[in-house]
Amino acid sequence: MSAPPRSASLRQAQWQPHVLALNPPPAYVPWLVEGGSLTARLKAHSDSFRVQCLHQRTAICLSDEAVAIGMHHRGRVWEREVLLRCDNTPVVFAHTVVPMSANANDWPLFSALGERSLGTTLFGDPLVRRGVLEFARLREGHPLALRARAALGENAPDAHILYARRCLYQRRQGTLLVTEVFLPSVLELITTSKNKR
């Protein structure tokens, strides 16, 4: 079988079970492997934290998301995309998909989140079960890399690779997949945090 065209490979991500498979710069590793709430970690590294909701609507999921959320092929899902800002600087682009089969009993607060943190909701709910983290390098042509850059406009990073992680959450009969794309500006928070001590 011949290799996929280069343009197609740029749109795909190979999700890995271990962060070292990505060979990321060491400074990214603590952010990628954070086992607790990313929202809590970001709040601890900044004076002010806020969620900028880009949109929440129905959409067609990405091809590699369909299998992860239990769909046989790409289909319509609820989609939410946000920028997580620390001291007004965007540091993470977050993308969430929920199958249309989920109902209000599965994710009672999802439809009304607005600019509240999804992470705070997930980690504060004892019924939520968290899956294992997966990691990927997103090339320039990957849909989420393109969306992150579009959301940032003229402030989009020059980096050709963006590092991301994703995790599947379950509550009752519902599943929810959260993908977090770490922008290079997140690395500056570590320096800022150290300087505050």
C-alpha positions in Angstrom: 0.0 0.0 0.0 1.4 3.4 -0.9 2.0 6.1 1.7 -0.7 8.7 2.0 -0.1 12.0 0.2 2.0 14.4 2.2 -0.9 16.9 2.5 -3.1 14.2 4.0 -0.4 13.2 6.5 -0.2 16.8 7.7 -3.9 16.6 8.6 -3.6 13.5 10.7 -2.2 13.0 14.2 -0.7 9.8 15.6 -2.0 9.6 19.2 0.5 8.0 21.5 0.0 6.4 25.0 3.3 7.9 26.3 4.5 11.5 26.1 8.1 10.5 25.4 7.0 9.1 22.0 6.6 12.7 20.9 10.1 13.7 21.9 8.8 17.1 23.0 11.0 19.9 24.4 11.4 19.1 28.1 9.6 22.2 29.2 6.3 20.9 27.7 6.4 17.6 29.6 5.0 18.8 33.0 2.1 20.5 31.2 1.3 17.5 29.0 1.4 14.9 31.8 -0.5 16.9 34.4 -2.7 14.4 36.2 -5.0 16.8 37.9 -7.0 19.7 36.7 -5.3 21.8 34.0 -7.5 24.7 35.0 -6.1 24.5 38.6 -2.6 24.4 37.3 -3.1 27.4 35.1 -4.6 29.4 37.9 -1.6 28.6 40.0 0.7 30.0 37.4 -1.1 33.3 36.8 -2.7 36.3 38.5 -5.9 36.0 36.4 -7.4 33.1 34.5 -10.4 33.1 32.1 -12.1 30.9 29.5 -12.8 32.6 26.2 -15.5 30.5 24.5 -15.0 30.6 20.7 -18.1 28.5 19.9 -20.3 25.7 21.1 -22.4 24.1 18.4 -23.1 20.9 16.4 -20.3 19.9 14.0 -18.8 16.9 12.3 -16.1 15.3 14.4 -12.6 14.7 13.2 -11.8 11.2 11.8 -9.6 10.2 14.7 -12.2 11.4 17.3 -15.0 9.1 16.0 -13.4 5.9 17.2 -12.4 7.4 20.5 -16.0 8.4 21.3 -17.5 5.1 20.1 -18.8 6.1 16.7 -18.3 3.8 13.7 -17.5 6.7 11.4 -17.4 10.5 11.4 -20.7 12.0 12.4 -22.4 15.0 14.0 -21.4 15.8 17.6 -21.7 18.7 20.0 -18.5 20.7 19.7 -17.0 23.3 22.1 -13.8 25.2 21.4 -12.2 27.7 23.9 -9.0 29.6 24.5 -7.7 29.3 28.1 -6.1 32.7 29.0 -3.6 33.4 31.7 -3.1 37.1 32.4 -5.1 37.7 29.2 -2.5 35.7 27.1 -3.9 32.6 25.3 -1.9 29.5 26.5 -4.2 26.6 25.6 -6.6 25.9 22.8 -9.2 23.3 24.0 -11.5 21.3 21.8 -14.3 19.1 23.2 -16.7 16.8 21.4 -19.8 15.0 22.8 -21.8 12.4 20.8 -25.3 13.6 19.9 -26.6 10.5 21.8 -25.6 12.0 25.1 -28.4 13.7 27.1 -28.8 16.1 29.9 -28.6 13.3 32.5 -25.1 12.4 31.1 -23.7 15.9 31.0 -26.1 18.2 32.8 -24.0 21.4 32.7 -22.4 21.1 29.3 -24.9 23.0 27.3 -24.9 26.0 29.7 -21.1 26.3 30.4 -20.6 29.6 28.5 -17.3 30.9 29.7 -17.0 28.7 32.7 -14.3 26.1 32.9 -15.2 22.6 31.7 -12.3 21.2 33.7 -13.6 22.5 37.0 -16.9 20.8 36.2 -15.3 17.5 35.3 -13.0 17.3 38.3 -15.7 18.4 40.7 -18.2 15.7 39.8 -17.8 12.3 41.5 -19.7 10.5 38.8 -17.1 11.4 36.1 -14.6 8.7 35.2 -11.4 9.9 33.5 -9.6 7.8 30.9 -5.9 7.7 30.1 -4.1 10.6 28.5 -3.0 10.3 24.9 -0.4 12.6 23.3 0.3 13.9 19.7 2.3 16.3 17.7 0.0 18.4 15.5 1.5 19.6 12.3 0.5 22.9 10.6 -2.1 21.2 8.5 -3.9 19.4 11.3 -7.5 20.8 11.7 -7.0 21.7 15.4 -3.7 23.4 14.7 -5.4 25.4 12.0 -8.3 26.4 14.3 -5.9 27.4 17.1 -4.0 29.6 14.8 -7.1 31.1 13.3 -8.4 31.9 16.8 -5.2 33.7 17.6 -5.1 35.7 14.4 -2.0 37.9 14.1 -0.8 36.5 17.4 -0.6 32.9 16.1 2.7 31.2 17.0 5.4 30.6 14.5 5.9 27.0 15.7 5.4 24.3 13.0 4.5 21.7 15.6 2.0 22.1 18.4 1.9 19.6 21.2 -1.5 18.2 22.3 -3.1 15.7 24.7 -6.5 14.3 24.9 -8.6 12.4 27.4 -11.9 10.6 27.3 -14.3 11.2 30.1 -17.4 9.1 31.0 -20.5 10.0 33.0 -23.4 7.6 33.3 -23.9 6.5 29.6 -22.2 9.6 28.1 -18.7 10.1 26.7 -16.9 13.3 26.2 -13.5 13.8 24.6 -11.3 16.8 25.5 -8.3 17.7 23.4 -5.9 20.4 24.8 -3.4 22.1 22.4 -0.6 23.7 24.3 0.5 27.0 22.7 4.2 28.0 23.1 3.1 30.9 25.4 2.3 28.3 28.1 6.1 27.8 28.6 6.4 31.4 29.7 4.1 30.7 32.7 6.7 28.5 34.3 9.2 31.3 34.2 6.7 33.8 35.4 5.7 31.5 38.2 9.2 31.0 39.4 9.9 34.7 39.3 6.9 35.3 41.6 8.3 33.2 44.4 
